[in-house]
């Protein structure tokens, strides 16, 4: 009988956030796959957990996942933990889950601390709809593409950032998004936790005089829906009606559907677009 893969959340700072279920699960499984065994041994020692560990990290995630899946298929129960927070969120646990499910292994989560959710609900910004970007790419071109994709985002955005890159990233966000509201969450659940609200311009000015310290979660307001709609409509109005309909036809729409969609985009009656296109 195959084993079970447990995704066990661990504290992001405050050890009191460790759940009873997490302690029991880590004590009962046969093996713990840890992102950094040197870091995780401190956690296990604190809770007197004696379960053997093996390393599973970004640089061995593909090959090691195959080894772990073979162990699972042979009946070994394995728990995955990250350095802090919920495994599978912006860490190599995602690959192990993919391979385990593909092999027919049962996967279950032991929920607990998660930095992005902790920051979001503490931010004072809308929480009903949000998008999580984790850490932005280091490659300059790729990063620019991701930021450009966020320009018209109407959902609240959650992004992780290291202190030595914070000032540059704030400036890039300002250049791309304009002067949005942002909540900067630092050292969440730890002794020196701070949650501060700014405009992006204010955050840039503040950190020009105060050295960033600790890990940050940035929560940024999305574009106003009405403003986004108006901006998109303005973009459509910069095209002629013929160009607008032709754009949708090139995307595979029938002429009838293209006329209907173009009329909706421009906020005009369908007959008006039809008359221009068919004359």
C-alpha positions as CSV (number, residue, x, y, z in Angstrom):
1,X,0.0,0.0,0.0
2,X,1.4,3.4,-1.0
3,X,2.3,6.0,1.6
4,X,0.8,9.5,2.0
5,X,2.5,12.8,1.2
6,X,1.7,15.4,3.8
7,X,2.3,19.1,3.1
8,X,2.9,20.5,6.5
9,X,2.9,24.3,7.2
10,X,5.4,25.5,9.7
11,X,5.7,28.9,11.5
12,X,6.9,32.0,9.5
13,X,8.4,33.4,12.6
14,X,6.5,32.8,15.8
15,X,6.9,29.2,17.0
16,X,3.5,29.4,18.7
17,X,1.9,29.3,15.3
18,X,2.9,25.6,15.0
19,X,-0.4,23.5,15.1
20,X,-1.0,20.5,17.2
21,X,-1.7,18.5,14.0
22,X,1.6,19.6,12.4
23,X,3.6,18.4,15.5
24,X,1.7,15.1,15.5
25,X,2.1,14.6,11.7
26,X,5.8,15.3,11.7
27,X,6.3,12.9,14.7
28,X,4.3,10.1,13.0
29,X,5.5,10.1,9.4
30,X,8.5,7.9,8.4
31,X,10.5,10.7,6.7
32,X,10.5,14.5,6.5
33,X,11.6,16.2,3.3
34,X,13.0,19.6,4.3
35,X,14.0,22.6,2.2
36,X,17.0,23.2,4.5
37,X,17.7,20.5,7.1
38,X,20.1,22.8,9.0
39,X,17.2,25.3,9.5
40,X,14.5,22.7,10.1
41,X,16.5,20.7,12.8
42,X,16.0,23.7,15.1
43,X,12.2,23.5,14.7
44,X,12.2,19.7,15.2
45,X,14.4,19.9,18.3
46,X,12.1,22.6,19.8
47,X,9.1,20.3,19.5
48,X,11.1,17.1,20.3
49,X,10.4,15.5,17.0
50,X,12.9,12.7,16.2
51,X,11.8,11.8,12.6
52,X,14.6,11.4,10.1
53,X,15.0,14.2,7.5
54,X,16.2,14.4,4.0
55,X,16.9,17.5,1.9
56,X,14.5,18.6,-0.8
57,X,15.2,22.0,-2.3
58,X,15.2,24.1,-5.5
59,X,18.4,22.6,-6.9
60,X,17.4,18.9,-6.6
61,X,13.6,19.2,-6.8
62,X,13.2,17.1,-10.0
63,X,15.5,14.2,-9.4
64,X,14.8,14.1,-5.6
65,X,11.1,14.2,-6.2
66,X,11.4,11.0,-8.2
67,X,13.3,9.3,-5.4
68,X,10.7,10.5,-2.8
69,X,7.8,9.3,-5.0
70,X,9.4,5.9,-5.3
71,X,9.5,5.8,-1.5
72,X,5.9,6.8,-1.3
73,X,4.9,4.1,-3.7
74,X,6.8,1.6,-1.5
75,X,4.7,2.6,1.5
76,X,6.7,5.4,3.1
77,X,4.7,8.2,4.6
78,X,6.5,11.5,3.9
79,X,6.0,15.0,5.2
80,X,7.3,18.1,3.3
81,X,8.2,21.2,5.1
82,X,9.7,24.5,3.8
83,X,12.0,26.9,5.7
84,X,8.9,28.8,6.8
85,X,5.2,28.8,6.0
86,X,3.2,26.5,3.7
87,X,5.1,24.2,1.3
88,X,4.2,24.5,-2.4
89,X,3.8,28.2,-2.2
90,X,6.7,29.7,-4.1
91,X,9.0,26.7,-3.2
92,X,10.0,23.3,-4.7
93,X,7.2,21.4,-2.9
94,X,5.0,22.2,-6.0
95,X,7.1,19.8,-8.2
96,X,6.9,17.0,-5.6
97,X,3.1,17.3,-5.4
98,X,2.8,17.2,-9.2
99,X,4.9,14.1,-9.5
100,X,3.1,12.4,-6.5
101,X,-0.3,13.0,-7.9
102,X,0.8,11.8,-11.4
103,X,1.9,8.5,-9.7
104,X,-1.4,8.1,-8.0
105,X,-0.1,8.9,-4.5
106,X,-2.5,10.5,-1.9
107,X,-1.6,14.1,-1.1
108,X,-3.0,16.0,1.8
109,X,-2.2,19.3,3.4
110,X,-1.8,20.2,7.1
111,X,-2.6,23.9,6.9
112,X,-1.1,26.7,9.0
113,X,1.0,29.9,8.6
114,X,1.3,31.5,5.1
115,X,3.0,34.8,4.7
116,X,1.0,36.0,1.7
117,X,-2.4,35.4,3.3
118,X,-1.2,36.9,6.7
119,X,-0.1,40.0,4.8
120,X,-3.2,40.2,2.7
121,X,-5.7,40.1,5.6
122,X,-3.6,42.6,7.5
123,X,-3.2,45.1,4.7
124,X,-6.4,47.1,4.8
125,X,-6.8,46.5,1.0
126,X,-9.6,44.5,-0.7
127,X,-9.2,40.8,0.0
128,X,-12.1,39.3,-2.1
129,X,-10.0,39.1,-5.2
130,X,-6.2,39.0,-5.3
131,X,-3.3,37.7,-7.3
132,X,0.0,36.3,-5.8
133,X,3.2,36.9,-7.7
134,X,5.7,35.6,-5.1
135,X,9.2,37.0,-5.8
136,X,9.5,39.0,-9.1
137,X,12.0,37.5,-11.6
138,X,15.6,38.6,-11.4
139,X,16.1,38.7,-15.1
140,X,15.5,42.3,-16.2
141,X,13.5,41.6,-19.3
142,X,11.3,38.9,-17.7
143,X,10.7,41.2,-14.7
144,X,9.6,44.1,-17.0
145,X,7.2,41.7,-18.7
146,X,5.7,40.6,-15.4
147,X,5.3,44.2,-14.2
148,X,3.7,45.2,-17.5
149,X,1.2,42.4,-17.1
150,X,0.2,43.9,-13.7
151,X,-0.4,47.4,-15.0
152,X,-4.1,46.8,-15.7
153,X,-4.6,44.3,-12.9
154,X,-7.8,45.1,-10.9
155,X,-7.2,42.6,-8.2
156,X,-5.1,43.3,-5.1
157,X,-1.5,42.1,-5.7
158,X,0.8,40.3,-3.3
159,X,4.5,40.3,-3.9
160,X,7.5,39.1,-1.8
161,X,10.7,41.1,-1.7
162,X,14.1,40.9,-0.1
163,X,15.3,44.0,1.8
164,X,18.3,44.7,-0.6
165,X,16.0,44.9,-3.6
166,X,13.0,46.7,-2.0
167,X,13.9,50.3,-3.0
168,X,14.5,49.3,-6.7
169,X,11.3,47.3,-6.9
170,X,9.2,50.1,-5.3
171,X,10.6,52.5,-8.0
172,X,9.8,50.0,-10.8
173,X,6.2,49.5,-9.4
174,X,5.7,53.3,-9.3
175,X,7.0,53.6,-12.9
176,X,4.7,50.9,-14.1
177,X,1.5,51.2,-12.0
178,X,1.5,54.9,-11.0
179,X,0.9,56.1,-7.5
180,X,-1.1,53.2,-6.0
181,X,-1.8,52.4,-2.3
182,X,0.6,49.8,-0.9
183,X,0.9,48.1,2.5
184,X,4.4,46.9,3.4
185,X,4.4,44.0,5.8
186,X,7.8,43.3,7.4
187,X,8.9,40.4,9.7
188,X,5.4,39.0,10.0
189,X,4.6,37.3,13.3
190,X,8.1,38.2,14.7
191,X,9.0,40.5,17.5
192,X,9.7,43.5,15.1
193,X,6.7,43.0,12.9
194,X,5.5,46.2,11.1
195,X,2.5,46.7,8.9
196,X,2.6,50.2,7.2
197,X,0.4,51.8,4.6
198,X,1.8,54.2,2.0
199,X,1.3,55.5,-1.4
200,X,4.0,54.1,-3.6
201,X,5.6,57.6,-3.8
202,X,5.6,57.9,0.0
203,X,7.1,54.4,0.3
204,X,9.9,55.4,-2.0
205,X,10.6,58.6,-0.1
206,X,10.5,56.7,3.3
207,X,13.0,54.0,2.3
208,X,15.3,56.6,0.7
209,X,15.9,57.6,4.4
210,X,15.4,54.3,6.2
211,X,17.3,51.2,5.4
212,X,15.0,48.2,4.6
213,X,15.4,45.4,7.1
214,X,13.9,42.0,7.2
215,X,11.8,40.1,4.6
216,X,8.9,42.1,3.1
217,X,5.5,41.2,1.7
218,X,4.1,44.0,-0.5
219,X,0.3,44.3,-0.9
220,X,-0.6,46.6,-3.7
221,X,-4.1,47.9,-4.7
222,X,-5.3,46.9,-8.1
223,X,-6.5,49.4,-10.7
224,X,-10.0,50.7,-10.1
225,X,-12.4,48.6,-12.2
226,X,-14.2,51.7,-13.6
227,X,-10.9,53.3,-14.4
228,X,-9.6,50.1,-16.0
229,X,-12.7,49.9,-18.1
230,X,-12.5,53.5,-19.2
231,X,-8.8,53.1,-20.2
232,X,-9.6,50.0,-22.2
233,X,-12.5,51.7,-23.9
234,X,-10.2,54.6,-24.8
235,X,-7.8,52.1,-26.3
236,X,-10.5,50.7,-28.5
237,X,-11.7,54.2,-29.5
238,X,-8.2,54.9,-30.9
239,X,-9.0,52.3,-33.6
240,X,-11.4,52.8,-36.4
241,X,-14.6,50.7,-36.3
242,X,-13.3,48.7,-39.3
243,X,-10.0,48.0,-37.5
244,X,-11.7,47.0,-34.3
245,X,-13.9,44.4,-36.1
246,X,-11.0,43.1,-38.1
247,X,-9.0,42.6,-34.9
248,X,-11.6,40.2,-33.6
249,X,-12.0,38.4,-37.0
250,X,-8.3,37.8,-37.0
251,X,-8.7,36.1,-33.6
252,X,-11.2,33.7,-35.2
253,X,-14.5,35.4,-34.5
254,X,-17.3,35.4,-37.1
255,X,-18.1,38.8,-38.5
256,X,-21.4,38.8,-36.6
257,X,-19.7,38.1,-33.3
258,X,-16.9,40.6,-34.0
259,X,-19.4,43.3,-34.7
260,X,-21.3,42.5,-31.5
261,X,-18.1,42.5,-29.4
262,X,-16.7,45.7,-31.0
263,X,-20.1,47.5,-30.2
264,X,-19.9,46.4,-26.6
265,X,-16.3,47.6,-26.3
266,X,-17.1,51.0,-27.7
267,X,-20.4,51.4,-25.8
268,X,-22.4,51.9,-29.0
269,X,-25.4,50.1,-30.5
270,X,-24.6,47.0,-32.6
271,X,-26.4,48.5,-35.6
272,X,-24.0,51.5,-35.6
273,X,-21.0,49.2,-36.0
274,X,-22.8,47.0,-38.5
275,X,-23.7,50.0,-40.7
276,X,-20.1,51.2,-40.8
277,X,-18.6,47.8,-41.6
278,X,-21.2,46.7,-44.2
279,X,-21.6,49.9,-46.1
